[in-house]
Amino acid sequence: MDIFPGENGDYPIPKKVRVSVHLSRVDYKTPVQAIEAMTFSFGSFISLTGDEVFHSTRLSFAFVNLKPVVPGHVLVCPRRVVKRYAELSFKEITDLFKTVQEVGIVIEREFKATSLTFCIQDGPDSGQTVDHVHVHIIPRKKGDYENSDEVYTELAKHDKDGRPSRSLEEMAKEASWLSTFFRLEGR
């Protein structure tokens, strides 16, 4: 799968990069440096380094997918590890969906999509495989699937079908590129 939107497998350099990073105790020069210094929990047993994370707010973070169903398929989740959507506070829900909206705008534009699929699998019987609320953002294009709803079938099997995982290097490259479109709001 060609995950890179630019020519020759490179990510294009954005024309405008917004950089404004001010965290308590430490000031970083770029969002990438600040995110790389952090560790994020995804579920009970998965620790993400800043290499996979490209956007972070006080209550949520966005990261690239180990096994995307299409190029640009990313995840957004709350910082607090909670299994079910109903367990989120009002502030967490508000921040989560504000972050989903911001990330979705960038993903649609940069992956030259015409639409987006947002999906939450809430509980094991819905297909949720990691016990941490998360929103899938999947860029869509006309004809990407014969039947548009096939994306849900792909999503249900994407981490179980034996397809190879992306390398950490490939994921870090994508996350670094995506981070240039966001300001880091704080830890």
Backbone bond lengths (Angstrom), bond angles and torsions (degrees), N, CA, C in turn:
res aa  C-N    CA-C-N  psi(-1)  N-CA   C-N-CA  omega(-1)  CA-C   N-CA-C  phi
1 M - - - 1.441 - - 1.524 107.77 -
2 D 1.314 117.43 129.84 1.449 121.62 177.94 1.515 108.38 -85.13
3 I 1.319 116.07 100.93 1.450 120.86 -174.68 1.514 111.61 -83.81
4 F 1.325 118.31 -18.89 1.445 121.72 -174.18 1.520 111.99 -86.44
5 P 1.330 117.73 128.29 1.454 120.04 -179.05 1.522 113.31 -78.79
6 G 1.335 118.63 -21.04 1.458 121.08 -177.70 1.515 112.00 -85.68
7 E 1.318 115.42 172.19 1.458 120.39 177.48 1.531 109.43 -71.75
8 N 1.307 116.94 153.24 1.464 123.70 176.22 1.526 113.34 57.09
9 G 1.337 117.13 25.87 1.462 119.98 177.71 1.509 114.78 74.17
10 D 1.334 118.07 10.15 1.455 121.00 179.53 1.511 110.18 -100.77
11 Y 1.307 114.91 151.82 1.450 119.49 175.03 1.520 108.40 -86.14
12 P 1.317 117.68 137.69 1.462 119.19 178.26 1.523 109.59 -69.53
13 I 1.314 116.02 148.28 1.458 120.94 176.58 1.530 107.46 -80.45
14 P 1.317 117.88 125.00 1.465 118.76 -179.21 1.521 110.60 -65.64
15 K 1.320 116.29 146.87 1.455 120.88 -179.82 1.519 110.80 -69.22
16 K 1.321 117.12 -37.36 1.452 121.62 179.42 1.515 108.95 -122.12
17 V 1.296 116.64 124.83 1.453 120.95 175.92 1.522 107.62 -116.17
18 R 1.321 115.59 120.22 1.452 119.97 177.34 1.516 108.30 -91.30
19 V 1.307 117.43 118.60 1.449 120.07 178.68 1.518 108.89 -124.84
20 S 1.287 116.20 119.09 1.461 122.25 177.13 1.515 106.44 -154.24
21 V 1.302 116.44 93.14 1.453 120.25 -174.94 1.520 109.45 -119.56
22 H 1.315 116.37 117.95 1.456 121.21 177.32 1.518 107.70 -141.74
23 L 1.292 115.73 103.37 1.457 121.11 177.31 1.524 108.05 -109.01
24 S 1.307 116.29 156.75 1.449 118.56 178.16 1.525 109.96 -61.99
25 R 1.295 115.62 140.06 1.462 125.48 177.41 1.514 115.27 75.32
26 V 1.324 119.77 -35.24 1.460 121.30 -174.82 1.524 109.03 -133.66
27 D 1.323 116.50 133.78 1.462 120.49 172.86 1.518 108.25 -106.99
28 Y 1.330 115.65 128.80 1.439 121.90 178.85 1.517 108.96 -106.32
29 K 1.302 117.20 151.96 1.455 120.85 -178.96 1.528 112.56 -79.29
30 T 1.318 118.15 -28.61 1.460 121.20 -178.42 1.519 109.94 -136.04
31 P 1.338 117.00 156.68 1.467 119.43 174.77 1.520 112.26 -59.34
32 V 1.321 117.20 -34.90 1.461 120.49 -179.35 1.525 110.21 -61.52
33 Q 1.331 117.95 -46.03 1.461 120.78 179.59 1.527 111.11 -61.65
34 A 1.313 116.52 -41.97 1.464 120.01 -179.16 1.519 111.54 -65.91
35 I 1.325 117.39 -45.81 1.462 121.01 -179.32 1.522 110.97 -66.09
36 E 1.352 117.19 -38.45 1.458 120.13 -179.64 1.524 111.69 -61.77
37 A 1.321 116.91 -25.10 1.463 120.70 -179.11 1.525 112.33 -81.07
38 M 1.317 117.50 -7.00 1.462 121.88 -176.03 1.531 111.65 -102.93
39 T 1.324 114.98 159.69 1.449 122.02 170.87 1.520 107.10 -124.30
40 F 1.319 115.78 138.63 1.455 121.48 -177.02 1.525 108.81 -123.22
41 S 1.324 116.83 141.77 1.464 121.55 176.44 1.515 109.25 -96.77
42 F 1.331 115.07 133.09 1.461 121.53 172.92 1.514 105.90 -123.15
43 G 1.319 115.94 99.31 1.452 120.62 -173.81 1.509 110.32 79.18
44 S 1.312 115.50 -171.73 1.460 121.37 -175.46 1.518 113.95 -76.33
45 F 1.326 117.36 -27.38 1.458 119.05 -169.71 1.523 114.55 -121.77
46 I 1.334 118.32 -1.75 1.459 120.36 -175.35 1.523 109.67 -108.68
47 S 1.327 115.81 121.20 1.456 120.92 174.30 1.513 108.11 -106.99
48 L 1.308 115.11 126.61 1.457 120.42 176.67 1.518 108.23 -101.01
49 T 1.302 116.50 135.83 1.455 119.84 172.31 1.518 106.30 -85.80
50 G 1.278 116.21 171.00 1.454 120.26 177.33 1.515 112.88 -62.90
51 D 1.325 118.03 -12.00 1.465 120.67 -179.14 1.519 112.82 -63.85
52 E 1.320 118.26 -29.90 1.461 121.47 -178.21 1.525 112.50 -96.11
53 V 1.327 116.49 -16.82 1.470 122.29 -175.37 1.520 109.25 -91.42
54 F 1.338 116.17 133.74 1.463 119.43 -179.75 1.523 113.89 -119.20
55 H 1.315 118.17 -10.41 1.463 120.19 178.42 1.521 108.09 -152.07
56 S 1.331 114.66 142.14 1.454 119.54 -177.19 1.517 109.56 -146.21
57 T 1.314 115.46 138.57 1.458 121.63 172.27 1.523 106.99 -121.34
58 R 1.307 116.28 -176.50 1.458 119.43 -179.69 1.540 111.86 -62.38
59 L 1.350 117.24 -31.03 1.465 120.46 -174.01 1.527 115.15 -119.71
60 S 1.332 118.52 -8.52 1.477 121.63 -175.10 1.522 110.53 -140.09
61 F 1.320 115.38 165.35 1.465 119.80 172.36 1.522 109.50 -150.40
62 A 1.331 114.71 155.93 1.464 122.07 -179.56 1.521 108.69 -121.51
63 F 1.336 115.39 140.75 1.456 118.69 -178.41 1.526 110.69 -146.43
64 V 1.330 114.88 161.18 1.460 120.71 -179.04 1.520 109.84 -79.12
65 N 1.315 115.22 157.06 1.458 121.28 -173.41 1.531 111.09 -93.41
66 L 1.313 115.45 138.04 1.466 122.09 177.62 1.531 111.42 -64.73
67 K 1.343 116.21 -38.08 1.466 121.67 -178.68 1.534 109.46 -134.95
68 P 1.334 116.66 73.96 1.466 118.87 -177.27 1.527 112.24 -66.59
69 V 1.341 115.94 145.11 1.471 119.12 177.47 1.518 111.18 -79.23
70 V 1.325 117.26 -27.02 1.468 123.69 172.43 1.525 106.84 -143.41
71 P 1.325 118.11 159.01 1.465 119.40 175.49 1.533 111.03 -56.69
72 G 1.323 116.21 132.95 1.460 121.33 179.74 1.517 114.65 94.98
73 H 1.320 118.21 -2.69 1.479 122.21 177.96 1.527 107.68 -68.59
74 V 1.336 115.93 115.26 1.462 122.03 -178.20 1.531 109.82 -127.52
75 L 1.326 115.88 173.24 1.463 122.26 -178.71 1.524 110.19 -127.81
76 V 1.333 115.41 146.90 1.460 122.19 173.61 1.521 106.65 -129.01
77 C 1.334 116.88 134.03 1.456 118.41 178.38 1.526 110.51 -146.43
78 P 1.333 116.20 161.88 1.459 119.48 176.86 1.524 109.96 -72.02
79 R 1.319 116.21 152.05 1.469 119.71 177.46 1.522 111.35 -65.68
80 R 1.319 116.48 -39.28 1.468 119.97 178.67 1.527 107.58 -73.56
81 V 1.317 115.83 130.00 1.465 120.54 -179.34 1.520 108.61 -78.42
82 V 1.337 115.64 110.54 1.464 122.15 175.10 1.514 107.90 -131.15
83 K 1.314 116.50 140.66 1.459 121.40 -175.57 1.523 112.92 -74.41
84 R 1.330 117.69 -38.93 1.455 120.71 -170.79 1.524 111.15 -124.86
85 Y 1.320 115.40 149.27 1.459 123.39 -179.27 1.534 111.61 -55.80
86 A 1.322 117.67 -40.55 1.464 121.62 -177.64 1.526 112.69 -63.31
87 E 1.320 118.22 -17.63 1.460 122.09 179.85 1.521 113.25 -81.62
88 L 1.341 117.58 -11.43 1.465 121.25 -178.55 1.522 110.94 -74.38
89 S 1.322 115.67 146.01 1.461 120.49 174.97 1.537 108.97 -78.67
90 F 1.315 116.34 166.28 1.454 121.25 177.76 1.534 110.38 -58.10
91 K 1.336 117.25 -43.71 1.474 121.10 179.66 1.530 110.94 -63.14
92 E 1.320 116.48 -40.43 1.473 119.54 179.17 1.532 111.20 -65.56
93 I 1.325 117.00 -42.17 1.469 120.91 179.05 1.528 109.85 -63.15
94 T 1.325 116.40 -45.64 1.460 120.72 -179.94 1.524 111.03 -60.17
95 D 1.320 116.44 -48.36 1.464 120.41 -179.66 1.525 111.47 -65.87
96 L 1.331 116.72 -41.28 1.461 120.82 179.89 1.527 110.44 -57.44
97 F 1.329 117.18 -49.81 1.458 119.23 -175.77 1.520 113.37 -77.83
98 K 1.319 118.36 -23.98 1.467 120.39 170.25 1.528 108.33 -65.74
99 T 1.319 116.18 -42.94 1.462 121.08 178.89 1.529 110.66 -66.09
100 V 1.321 117.70 -42.22 1.464 121.68 177.03 1.531 109.96 -58.04
101 Q 1.321 117.02 -43.64 1.464 120.51 179.81 1.527 110.53 -63.15
102 E 1.329 117.77 -47.74 1.469 121.35 -179.22 1.522 111.54 -61.98
103 V 1.316 116.63 -45.45 1.462 121.06 -179.99 1.527 110.14 -66.08
104 G 1.331 116.80 -42.47 1.462 120.58 179.19 1.514 112.89 -57.89
105 I 1.322 117.20 -41.63 1.468 120.85 178.94 1.523 110.63 -59.37
106 V 1.323 116.47 -45.56 1.467 120.92 -179.80 1.530 110.92 -67.33
107 I 1.315 117.50 -45.20 1.469 121.10 -178.51 1.530 110.40 -61.52
108 E 1.318 117.45 -46.19 1.473 120.04 -179.93 1.525 110.92 -60.77
109 R 1.310 116.74 -45.01 1.471 120.69 -178.26 1.533 111.84 -68.34
110 E 1.307 116.97 -49.50 1.471 120.32 -171.99 1.527 113.08 -75.97
111 F 1.317 117.83 -25.31 1.463 120.19 177.07 1.528 111.25 -100.17
112 K 1.333 114.99 12.48 1.465 122.63 174.73 1.524 112.79 51.74
113 A 1.322 114.63 44.03 1.460 121.48 178.24 1.526 109.69 -88.52
114 T 1.311 115.72 164.42 1.462 121.35 176.97 1.528 111.34 -110.67
115 S 1.323 116.72 -10.65 1.462 122.51 -178.72 1.523 108.20 -156.51
116 L 1.325 115.11 172.19 1.465 121.20 176.88 1.521 109.27 -135.16
117 T 1.320 115.91 146.91 1.454 121.62 168.38 1.524 106.47 -109.76
118 F 1.349 116.08 126.63 1.458 122.36 173.67 1.521 106.28 -108.92
119 C 1.329 116.83 133.11 1.462 118.78 -176.56 1.527 110.44 -143.42
120 I 1.333 114.91 133.35 1.466 122.07 170.50 1.521 106.63 -120.17
121 Q 1.318 116.59 125.84 1.454 121.61 172.46 1.523 105.27 -101.47
122 D 1.326 116.75 107.00 1.459 122.55 -169.55 1.523 110.69 -105.32
123 G 1.322 115.90 88.96 1.463 121.90 -179.61 1.513 111.72 108.94
124 P 1.326 116.85 156.93 1.466 121.12 -174.04 1.527 114.30 -61.46
125 D 1.314 118.27 -33.33 1.460 120.06 -178.85 1.528 112.59 -75.84
126 S 1.329 116.98 -8.27 1.462 120.80 176.13 1.530 111.14 -94.66
127 G 1.340 116.34 -6.11 1.459 120.43 -178.46 1.513 113.59 106.63
128 Q 1.324 117.60 1.20 1.467 120.84 179.64 1.526 109.09 -65.29
129 T 1.335 116.45 124.95 1.468 120.33 -178.42 1.529 113.04 -109.07
130 V 1.328 117.69 -15.35 1.460 121.72 175.64 1.523 107.05 -116.70
131 D 1.341 116.38 127.52 1.467 121.36 -176.82 1.524 111.44 -76.12
132 H 1.319 115.62 62.58 1.461 122.02 177.92 1.521 106.17 -156.44
133 V 1.323 117.22 122.67 1.466 120.24 178.75 1.520 109.09 -52.14
134 H 1.323 116.84 132.57 1.462 120.71 175.31 1.523 109.63 -153.99
135 V 1.318 114.59 149.59 1.451 122.21 179.93 1.519 107.89 -109.20
136 H 1.336 115.95 124.83 1.456 121.01 172.86 1.523 108.00 -82.98
137 I 1.315 117.02 132.50 1.460 122.19 172.05 1.520 106.04 -115.30
138 I 1.324 115.18 117.41 1.463 120.72 -174.40 1.527 108.87 -122.96
139 P 1.345 117.27 114.75 1.462 119.17 177.91 1.527 110.13 -70.22
140 R 1.333 115.97 140.59 1.460 120.93 -175.70 1.522 110.78 -125.93
141 K 1.333 115.05 148.87 1.461 122.99 176.39 1.515 108.67 -134.94
142 K 1.295 116.44 153.56 1.457 120.88 178.22 1.534 109.04 -56.14
143 G 1.330 115.90 127.92 1.457 120.90 177.27 1.512 115.69 80.66
144 D 1.335 118.66 7.59 1.468 118.91 179.52 1.527 111.84 -65.11
145 Y 1.322 116.43 -27.32 1.459 122.69 172.20 1.525 107.18 -134.21
146 E 1.325 116.40 146.12 1.467 119.93 179.17 1.528 110.47 -57.31
147 N 1.335 115.47 -46.86 1.457 122.50 174.11 1.525 105.43 -112.97
148 S 1.298 117.79 123.53 1.464 122.12 -174.38 1.532 113.37 -52.53
149 D 1.329 117.85 -35.15 1.461 120.93 -178.53 1.529 113.54 -74.90
150 E 1.327 118.80 -5.08 1.470 121.22 176.67 1.524 111.54 -62.34
151 V 1.317 117.07 -19.41 1.458 119.79 178.21 1.522 110.36 -58.78
152 Y 1.339 117.19 -32.74 1.464 120.21 -179.65 1.530 111.38 -70.99
153 T 1.324 117.36 -34.51 1.464 121.33 174.86 1.525 109.77 -64.76
154 E 1.342 115.74 -44.73 1.470 120.36 178.02 1.522 110.80 -62.32
155 L 1.308 116.84 -41.71 1.456 121.48 -179.91 1.528 111.04 -63.32
156 A 1.320 116.39 -40.22 1.466 120.69 -178.90 1.524 112.11 -64.55
157 K 1.327 117.40 -28.06 1.468 118.92 -176.94 1.527 114.38 -110.98
158 H 1.335 118.26 -2.92 1.468 120.49 -170.92 1.523 114.75 -59.99
159 D 1.320 118.49 -30.65 1.465 118.86 179.89 1.527 112.25 -104.62
160 K 1.354 115.81 11.85 1.466 119.80 -179.93 1.525 112.57 -124.85
161 D 1.318 117.72 -6.71 1.465 120.10 -169.06 1.526 115.18 -91.22
162 G 1.322 117.25 7.91 1.458 119.69 175.55 1.522 114.53 82.43
163 R 1.338 117.64 0.33 1.472 118.25 176.81 1.520 108.50 -63.78
164 P 1.315 117.79 148.12 1.467 119.67 -177.98 1.534 111.58 -69.31
165 S 1.306 114.62 147.99 1.463 120.70 175.24 1.519 109.20 -77.20
166 R 1.309 116.07 153.72 1.461 119.65 174.37 1.519 109.08 -73.23
167 S 1.304 116.45 155.61 1.461 120.26 177.74 1.529 109.23 -74.49
168 L 1.329 115.78 154.51 1.454 120.25 176.58 1.524 110.32 -61.28
169 E 1.310 116.48 -34.01 1.471 120.55 178.31 1.530 111.02 -63.31
170 E 1.320 116.43 -44.80 1.461 120.80 178.83 1.531 110.89 -64.12
171 M 1.327 116.23 -42.03 1.464 120.35 179.47 1.532 110.70 -66.75
172 A 1.319 117.34 -40.61 1.466 121.34 179.76 1.525 110.84 -64.35
173 K 1.315 116.39 -38.24 1.468 120.77 179.31 1.528 110.28 -63.33
174 E 1.331 116.50 -45.30 1.461 120.58 178.90 1.536 110.75 -65.75
175 A 1.331 117.60 -44.38 1.467 121.42 -179.38 1.530 110.96 -63.60
176 S 1.305 117.17 -40.97 1.460 120.68 178.86 1.525 110.71 -61.79
177 W 1.316 116.41 -44.18 1.468 121.01 178.12 1.532 110.60 -62.98
178 L 1.334 117.61 -48.20 1.465 120.68 -178.95 1.524 111.98 -63.81
179 S 1.319 117.86 -32.17 1.469 120.52 -178.24 1.525 112.10 -63.60
180 T 1.317 117.72 -22.56 1.461 119.90 -178.81 1.523 112.68 -68.70
181 F 1.315 117.86 -12.18 1.465 121.73 -179.15 1.531 113.37 -95.42
182 F 1.339 116.98 3.05 1.456 120.83 -174.23 1.512 111.81 -131.36
183 R 1.335 115.25 152.35 1.456 122.55 168.97 1.519 107.04 -94.74
184 L 1.285 116.57 141.90 1.468 120.10 174.93 1.517 107.85 -87.17
185 E 1.325 116.93 120.96 1.460 120.84 -175.03 1.517 113.41 -88.32
186 G 1.282 117.94 -20.01 1.463 118.21 179.15 1.493 113.18 140.38
187 R 1.275 114.56 165.46 1.458 120.81 -173.85 1.469 114.27 -87.38
